[in-house]
Amino acid sequence: MDYQSTRSNIKTDSVHAVLQGLAPDGGLFIDPSIEKISFDWKKCLTLKTQDMAVMILKALLPDFKGMEDLVKQAYSGKFETEELTPLVKAGPFHILELFRGPTSAFKDVALSMLPRLVTAARTQSGMKQEITILTATSGDTGKAALEGFKDVEGTRIIVFYPDSGVSEVQQMQMTTQEGSNVCVCAVKGNFDDCQRGVKQAFSELRETLKDSNYSLSSANSINIGRLAPQVVYYFAAYRDMIADGTIKEGDKIDFCVPTGNFGDILAGFYAKLMGLPVGKLICASNANNVLTDFINTGKYDRKRPFYKTDSPSMDILVSSNLERLLFLASGKDESKVSQWMKDLNENGEFTVDEKTLTYIRESFEGECCNQNETEEAIAKCWKENGYLCDPHTAVAYYVADKRENRRPVVVLSTASPYKFPQAVLRALGESEEGSGFDLMKRLNSVTGVKIPKNLSSLEGKKVRFKESIERNDIVSYVMGKLK
Ligand SMILES: *Cc1c(COP(=O)(O)O)cnc(C)c1O
């Protein structure tokens, strides 16, 4: 029994935490002794990335059997490089490229692994029911989850994305998805509406489905099986910084992370808790800067305008994974966390106490980047460093570039620029007329940067999913699909 809910003392093991996704009380599963986990981080730094993954996942999800095979099935031959996440130089910064997987977004790192964990958990626990994965996406999770779960036995996946809230390329990626167990549906609303609907489906349908042949789980980063694989690339980046002579073992480095649902950056905090010498984790927000305000003031306030930006995967006002940090920062006080989440739900805000805020600010900083600054950053990074950023990466690049850096900084790069060719072309002062494919080709001819094959091959694929529903109809839609 290693895991517990962030909102009460409901306990379970890592296998069941992955199977359930969300705790029955609405909380997130967390290992409350993560800070004391015994982990030989120095040994980890001597390994290749996939072996690092085995070691880290065994530590974080100790009840899984055969982790070596699961990791191999997840990653071998699926990424552009067997080292998965290359570290490259761009001017004074190191850029950690997390988008070299099957759908060109950083979500691939976790969502290649999650289906392996879910099916292993199903087998290990002797579960007979079919698992339906419900996923809310701001653009990238959906495609990466569909690709990960496509035709995986014993599973089915339903993805909800905000209608006109994702880029044309992202939409094409999802609506053309192949596979016999997949379903994609647009929602007339924003990402938060999708996420709320999915959470509601979990809580309302759990009882209804109890004795049926179906069970629900989640591919969102509320699932610990999604978060754990992301810890790996922080270690990989650190290893590569030692190898290229930037640091010596034991030196601290900072990571600047383009942040939305707080999963990516929280994985960096996990790496720190496991011993990796991390200085600051810099939370970079776009114009939806609710998290950076929170880190700077201790007040989380989602009652603010919602902006649709060029970095749609970060257009989020309710960041689910913050709850795990709040749990640790509050001294593992479930009742405090429950109260804050209740306040957020009912009043749209909560404020943490001084001690909690101090804990958070020991490891985190927050800074934001508005729409114009994002475009400027894309242009600047290209002109000065010859490195082409997507708009999400550009948010982090902008923040890192503006900051006074006392230590080496790794900027996490979370998507291929070819997922957002319109915004990138605009930033470079080029024409943004034409279809998604015209734009990809133009960006390629302007920059010479290669188009990932999974994106160029979308051209001519058949659109399979055209449904669009009202935001309050998510629960009934799921019920309809399960019948
Ligand atoms: C999901 C996503 C993010 C935000 O990551 P979180 O874990 O939600 O904070 C940033 N950039 C891209 C391209 C993404 O897909």
Ligand as a Chemical Component Dictionary entry (heavy atoms), coordinates in Angstrom:
data_LIG
# 
_chem_comp.id                   LIG 
_chem_comp.type                 NON-POLYMER 
_chem_comp.pdbx_formal_charge   0 
_chem_comp.three_letter_code    LIG 
# 
loop_
_chem_comp_atom.comp_id 
_chem_comp_atom.atom_id 
_chem_comp_atom.alt_atom_id 
_chem_comp_atom.type_symbol 
_chem_comp_atom.charge 
_chem_comp_atom.model_Cartn_x 
_chem_comp_atom.model_Cartn_y 
_chem_comp_atom.model_Cartn_z 
_chem_comp_atom.pdbx_ordinal 
LIG C1 C1 C 0 0.816 19.354 -22.567 1  
LIG C2 C2 C 0 1.765 20.316 -23.121 2  
LIG C3 C3 C 0 2.379 21.285 -22.316 3  
LIG C4 C4 C 0 2.045 21.445 -20.854 4  
LIG O1 O1 O 0 2.456 20.357 -20.076 5  
LIG P1 P1 P 0 1.775 20.105 -18.650 6  
LIG O2 O2 O 0 2.321 18.822 -18.186 7  
LIG O3 O3 O 0 0.311 20.040 -18.914 8  
LIG O4 O4 O 0 2.149 21.257 -17.801 9  
LIG C5 C5 C 0 3.296 22.135 -22.897 10 
LIG N1 N1 N 0 3.579 22.061 -24.213 11 
LIG C6 C6 C 0 3.016 21.154 -25.018 12 
LIG C7 C7 C 0 3.344 21.146 -26.461 13 
LIG C8 C8 C 0 2.102 20.243 -24.504 14 
LIG O5 O5 O 0 1.534 19.344 -25.312 15 
# 
loop_
_chem_comp_bond.comp_id 
_chem_comp_bond.atom_id_1 
_chem_comp_bond.atom_id_2 
_chem_comp_bond.value_order 
_chem_comp_bond.pdbx_ordinal 
LIG C1 C2 SING 1  
LIG C2 C3 SING 2  
LIG C2 C8 DOUB 3  
LIG C3 C4 SING 4  
LIG C3 C5 DOUB 5  
LIG C4 O1 SING 6  
LIG O1 P1 SING 7  
LIG P1 O2 DOUB 8  
LIG P1 O3 SING 9  
LIG P1 O4 SING 10 
LIG C5 N1 SING 11 
LIG N1 C6 DOUB 12 
LIG C6 C7 SING 13 
LIG C6 C8 SING 14 
LIG C8 O5 SING 15 
# 
